[in-house]
């Protein structure tokens, strides 16, 4: 997908699927995100840095206004606000996104909130402030190249509630020293557009995932991370329905959004710190780690068309939670602890 008004490249985190279905996971690839939050405070995860969401009261009220009225009440912004997820359902959704200048540099540590509406005439929902979330891990869990040029180290995260399927309008309002700026979110969310993605509450597809034993210990055949992750001991089909599982679909070396490597690093740290009793499995995206050879059958079974994805699966085989796109140590650690609690661990 492309934003023609500023001539951004078409580089996206999209798997090779028919053109009519193309969409991007994020514009994080352009951002040089390692410099995003250098001035922020530390979080509980050690080396991770982050900043909590500002108060909703810090932003303009949407009461009685349409989305266009709210947009027109603010100073027009030249910022580009791009979502880092595209799969949404009715109810509350994670809403990760990036904020960019027209020169493709990322806006650093902004106070920003999301507003949505069902139509130009409908009441506006919001403000929904966003926190800044880091993808940093402790040094022991950082893969080769982590934090280097082009590698994503942070993102913005809001939580947005949709009450029906279909297209929605979305804007972002940024708080500045001079007041407020407003920008349209591009592309706007479409709820229920991808129903084939394995859903929470469903039985996880019982697919086989390649293991270290399958490749004679040559993990480079099934993992592009350097060094390879430690999450290739178990075949998913052998453990699903027996143990809780965290299943990660990501290709660290070939990810176009540049968040896959950091997400696998995050999973490594969480596995080591709170993963006892839970099976962690990392599955690459492309057949033979070659984008020209199409996506691996495991992604097809889960209905995936973007990456990275994480599925947290109960020991009875039901999907407890799914996460599209970037996730930080604190969030994934909390999710794994909840998974363990639900499964009596």
C-alpha positions as CSV (number, residue, x, y, z in Angstrom):
1,X,0.0,0.0,0.0
2,X,1.2,3.5,-0.7
3,X,0.7,7.0,0.6
4,X,0.9,8.9,-2.7
5,X,0.6,12.4,-1.1
6,X,4.2,12.1,0.2
7,X,5.6,9.6,-2.1
8,X,6.4,6.9,0.5
9,X,7.7,3.6,-0.8
10,X,5.6,0.6,-1.1
11,X,7.7,-1.4,1.2
12,X,5.3,-3.2,3.6
13,X,4.9,-6.1,5.9
14,X,2.6,-7.9,3.5
15,X,2.9,-11.5,2.6
16,X,2.8,-12.5,-1.1
17,X,-0.9,-12.6,-1.8
18,X,-3.2,-11.3,-4.6
19,X,-2.9,-7.6,-5.2
20,X,-6.5,-6.9,-4.4
21,X,-5.8,-8.0,-0.8
22,X,-2.5,-6.0,-0.3
23,X,-2.3,-4.0,2.9
24,X,0.5,-2.9,5.1
25,X,1.3,-3.7,8.7
26,X,3.2,-0.5,9.4
27,X,5.5,2.1,8.1
28,X,7.9,1.4,10.8
29,X,10.5,0.3,8.3
30,X,11.3,3.9,7.4
31,X,11.5,5.3,10.8
32,X,14.9,4.7,12.4
33,X,12.9,4.0,15.5
34,X,15.9,3.3,17.7
35,X,16.0,7.0,18.5
36,X,12.3,7.4,19.2
37,X,12.2,7.3,23.0
38,X,15.7,7.9,24.2
39,X,14.4,10.4,26.8
40,X,11.7,8.2,28.3
41,X,11.6,6.5,31.6
42,X,12.4,2.9,32.4
43,X,9.8,0.2,32.8
44,X,9.7,-3.0,34.8
45,X,11.3,-5.1,32.1
46,X,14.8,-3.9,32.7
47,X,16.4,-2.3,29.7
48,X,13.0,-1.6,28.0
49,X,12.0,2.0,28.0
50,X,8.4,3.3,27.5
51,X,6.0,6.1,28.4
52,X,2.5,5.6,29.6
53,X,-0.5,7.0,27.9
54,X,-1.5,10.7,28.6
55,X,-4.9,11.4,30.1
56,X,-8.0,11.5,27.9
57,X,-8.8,14.8,29.5
58,X,-5.7,16.3,27.9
59,X,-7.3,16.1,24.5
60,X,-10.3,17.8,22.9
61,X,-13.7,16.4,23.7
62,X,-15.6,14.7,20.9
63,X,-19.0,15.1,22.4
64,X,-21.7,16.2,19.9
65,X,-19.2,16.5,17.1
66,X,-18.7,14.6,13.8
67,X,-15.3,13.4,12.8
68,X,-15.0,16.2,10.2
69,X,-15.9,18.9,12.7
70,X,-13.4,17.6,15.2
71,X,-10.8,17.4,12.4
72,X,-11.5,21.0,11.2
73,X,-11.4,22.4,14.8
74,X,-7.7,21.6,15.0
75,X,-4.7,22.9,13.2
76,X,-4.1,20.6,10.1
77,X,-1.1,18.4,10.7
78,X,1.5,17.4,8.1
79,X,2.2,14.2,10.1
80,X,1.4,10.7,8.7
81,X,-0.3,8.4,11.1
82,X,-0.2,4.8,10.0
83,X,-1.7,1.8,11.8
84,X,0.5,-1.2,12.5
85,X,-2.3,-3.7,12.4
86,X,-5.2,-4.3,10.0
87,X,-7.2,-7.2,11.5
88,X,-10.0,-5.8,13.7
89,X,-13.2,-7.2,15.2
90,X,-16.2,-5.8,17.0
91,X,-15.2,-5.0,20.6
92,X,-12.0,-3.6,22.0
93,X,-8.9,-3.9,19.8
94,X,-5.2,-3.3,20.2
95,X,-4.4,-0.4,17.9
96,X,-0.7,-0.1,17.3
97,X,0.5,2.7,15.0
98,X,3.4,5.0,14.0
99,X,3.5,8.7,13.5
100,X,5.8,10.1,10.8
101,X,7.1,13.4,9.4
102,X,6.9,13.8,5.6
103,X,10.7,13.1,5.4
104,X,9.9,9.6,6.8
105,X,11.5,10.3,10.2
106,X,9.3,9.2,13.1
107,X,7.8,11.8,15.5
108,X,9.5,11.3,18.8
109,X,7.5,10.7,22.0
110,X,4.3,12.4,21.0
111,X,1.2,12.9,23.1
112,X,-1.4,11.5,20.7
113,X,-5.0,10.1,20.8
114,X,-7.1,8.3,18.3
115,X,-10.7,9.1,17.5
116,X,-13.0,7.0,15.4
117,X,-16.5,7.2,13.9
118,X,-18.7,4.8,11.9
119,X,-19.5,7.5,9.2
120,X,-19.1,11.2,8.5
121,X,-22.4,11.9,10.2
122,X,-22.0,9.5,13.2
123,X,-21.0,10.5,16.7
124,X,-17.2,10.3,17.4
125,X,-15.7,7.7,19.8
126,X,-12.7,9.1,21.7
127,X,-10.2,10.4,22.7
128,X,-8.3,7.1,23.1
129,X,-4.8,8.1,24.2
130,X,-1.8,6.1,23.1
131,X,1.2,5.0,25.1
132,X,4.7,4.7,23.7
133,X,5.8,1.0,23.9
134,X,9.4,-0.1,23.5
135,X,10.6,-3.2,21.7
136,X,13.9,-3.2,23.7
137,X,15.0,-6.3,25.5
138,X,17.8,-7.0,27.9
139,X,21.2,-7.4,26.2
140,X,21.2,-11.2,26.6
141,X,18.1,-11.5,24.4
142,X,19.0,-9.2,21.6
143,X,19.7,-10.8,18.3
144,X,22.4,-9.7,15.9
145,X,21.5,-6.3,14.4
146,X,18.9,-5.5,17.0
147,X,18.6,-1.8,17.4
148,X,20.6,-1.2,14.2
149,X,19.6,1.2,11.4
150,X,16.0,0.6,10.2
151,X,15.2,-1.8,13.0
152,X,12.1,-0.8,14.9
153,X,12.6,-0.2,18.6
154,X,9.2,1.3,19.6
155,X,5.6,2.0,18.6
156,X,2.5,3.7,19.8
157,X,-0.4,1.7,21.3
158,X,-4.0,2.7,21.9
159,X,-7.1,0.5,22.5
160,X,-10.0,1.2,20.3
161,X,-13.6,-0.2,20.6
162,X,-15.6,-0.9,17.5
163,X,-19.3,-1.9,17.8
164,X,-19.9,-3.2,14.3
165,X,-18.2,-4.6,11.2
166,X,-17.4,-2.4,8.2
167,X,-15.4,0.7,7.4
168,X,-14.7,3.3,10.0
169,X,-13.1,6.7,9.9
170,X,-10.2,7.5,12.1
171,X,-8.1,10.6,13.0
172,X,-5.3,11.3,15.4
173,X,-4.9,14.4,17.4
174,X,-1.4,15.3,18.6
175,X,-0.8,17.7,21.5
176,X,1.9,20.2,20.8
177,X,3.4,23.2,22.6
178,X,1.1,25.4,20.5
179,X,-2.1,23.5,20.9
180,X,-3.4,20.5,18.9
181,X,-2.8,19.2,15.4
182,X,-5.1,16.7,13.7
183,X,-4.3,14.1,11.0
184,X,-6.3,11.4,9.3
185,X,-5.2,7.8,10.0
186,X,-4.3,6.1,6.7
187,X,-5.6,3.6,6.0
188,X,-8.8,3.8,8.0
189,X,-9.8,0.7,9.9
190,X,-12.1,-1.8,8.3
191,X,-13.6,-4.1,11.0
192,X,-14.3,-7.7,10.2
193,X,-12.5,-7.6,6.9
194,X,-10.3,-10.7,7.5
195,X,-12.6,-13.3,9.1
196,X,-10.3,-16.2,8.1
197,X,-7.6,-15.3,10.7
198,X,-7.8,-17.9,13.5
199,X,-9.9,-16.2,16.2
200,X,-9.9,-16.1,20.0
201,X,-12.1,-18.9,21.4
202,X,-11.6,-21.2,18.4
203,X,-9.5,-24.4,18.4
204,X,-6.1,-23.6,17.0
205,X,-5.4,-25.4,13.7
206,X,-3.4,-28.5,14.5
207,X,-0.5,-28.0,12.2
208,X,3.0,-29.4,12.3
209,X,5.8,-27.0,12.9
210,X,9.5,-27.8,11.9
211,X,11.8,-28.6,14.8
212,X,15.6,-28.7,15.3
213,X,15.4,-32.5,14.9
214,X,13.7,-32.2,11.6
215,X,16.6,-30.3,10.1
216,X,19.4,-32.2,11.8
217,X,20.2,-29.3,14.1
218,X,20.8,-26.9,11.2
219,X,18.5,-24.2,12.5
220,X,19.3,-21.8,9.7
221,X,16.9,-23.8,7.6
222,X,14.0,-22.9,9.8
223,X,15.1,-19.6,11.5
224,X,16.5,-16.5,9.9
225,X,17.3,-15.0,13.3
226,X,21.0,-14.6,14.2
227,X,21.6,-16.5,16.4
228,X,18.5,-18.7,15.9
229,X,15.9,-18.6,18.6
230,X,15.6,-21.2,21.3
231,X,12.0,-22.0,20.3
232,X,12.3,-25.0,17.9
233,X,12.3,-28.0,20.3
234,X,8.6,-28.9,20.0
235,X,6.3,-29.6,17.1
236,X,3.1,-27.7,17.6
237,X,0.9,-30.7,16.7
238,X,2.5,-32.7,19.4
239,X,1.9,-30.2,22.2
240,X,-1.3,-28.4,21.2
241,X,-4.2,-29.6,23.3
242,X,-1.8,-30.8,26.0
243,X,0.1,-27.8,27.2
244,X,-0.3,-24.0,26.9
245,X,1.6,-22.7,23.9
246,X,2.9,-19.3,22.7
247,X,3.2,-19.6,18.9
248,X,5.1,-16.9,17.1
249,X,4.9,-16.3,13.3
250,X,7.8,-14.1,12.3
251,X,10.8,-13.8,9.9
252,X,13.5,-11.8,11.6
253,X,15.8,-11.4,8.6
254,X,13.1,-10.9,5.9
255,X,10.5,-8.9,7.7
256,X,9.7,-5.8,5.8
257,X,8.2,-3.8,8.7
258,X,11.4,-4.4,10.8
259,X,9.4,-5.4,13.8
260,X,9.7,-9.2,13.5
261,X,13.2,-9.5,14.8
262,X,12.5,-7.4,17.9
263,X,9.2,-9.4,18.5
264,X,11.2,-12.7,18.5
265,X,13.7,-11.1,20.9
266,X,10.8,-10.0,23.2
267,X,9.5,-13.6,23.1
268,X,12.9,-15.0,24.0
269,X,13.1,-12.8,27.1
270,X,9.5,-13.5,28.2
271,X,10.1,-17.3,27.7
272,X,13.1,-17.2,29.9
273,X,11.6,-15.0,32.6
274,X,8.1,-16.3,33.0
275,X,7.7,-19.1,30.4
276,X,8.0,-22.2,32.7
277,X,5.2,-24.6,31.9
278,X,4.5,-23.0,28.6
279,X,5.8,-24.2,25.2
280,X,7.2,-21.4,23.0
281,X,7.4,-22.1,19.3
282,X,8.8,-19.8,16.6
283,X,7.7,-20.5,13.0
284,X,9.2,-18.7,10.0
285,X,7.1,-17.2,7.3
286,X,8.5,-18.2,3.9
287,X,9.1,-21.6,2.5
288,X,12.8,-22.4,2.6
289,X,13.2,-18.8,4.0
290,X,12.8,-17.5,0.4
291,X,10.0,-15.0,-0.2
292,X,9.8,-16.1,-3.9
293,X,8.6,-19.5,-2.7
294,X,5.5,-18.4,-0.9
295,X,4.4,-18.6,2.7
296,X,4.7,-21.6,4.9
297,X,1.6,-23.8,5.2
298,X,1.3,-23.1,8.9
299,X,0.5,-19.4,8.2
300,X,-2.1,-20.5,5.6
301,X,-3.7,-22.7,8.2
302,X,-4.1,-19.8,10.6
303,X,-5.4,-17.5,7.8
304,X,-2.5,-15.0,8.1
305,X,-1.7,-12.5,5.4
306,X,0.6,-10.2,7.5
307,X,3.3,-10.8,10.0
308,X,4.4,-10.9,12.8
309,X,1.6,-12.6,14.8
310,X,1.6,-14.2,18.2
311,X,-1.1,-16.7,19.4
312,X,-1.4,-17.6,23.0
313,X,-3.1,-21.0,23.2
314,X,-4.7,-22.8,26.2
315,X,-3.8,-26.4,27.1
316,X,-7.2,-27.5,25.7
317,X,-6.2,-26.1,22.3
318,X,-8.4,-23.0,22.3
319,X,-6.9,-19.6,21.3
320,X,-6.8,-17.4,24.4
321,X,-5.3,-14.3,22.7
322,X,-3.8,-13.2,19.4
323,X,-1.5,-10.3,18.8
324,X,-0.8,-8.7,15.4
325,X,2.3,-6.7,14.9
326,X,4.6,-5.3,17.5
327,X,4.5,-6.2,21.2
328,X,6.7,-5.2,24.1
329,X,8.1,-7.2,26.9
330,X,5.7,-6.0,29.6
331,X,2.6,-6.7,27.6
332,X,3.7,-10.2,26.4
333,X,4.9,-11.0,29.9
334,X,1.5,-10.1,31.4
335,X,-0.3,-12.1,28.7
336,X,1.8,-15.2,29.4
337,X,1.3,-14.9,33.1
338,X,-2.5,-14.7,32.5
339,X,-2.2,-17.7,30.2
340,X,-0.4,-19.6,33.0
341,X,-3.0,-18.6,35.6
342,X,-5.9,-19.7,33.4
343,X,-4.2,-23.1,32.9
344,X,-3.4,-23.7,36.5
345,X,0.3,-23.0,36.3
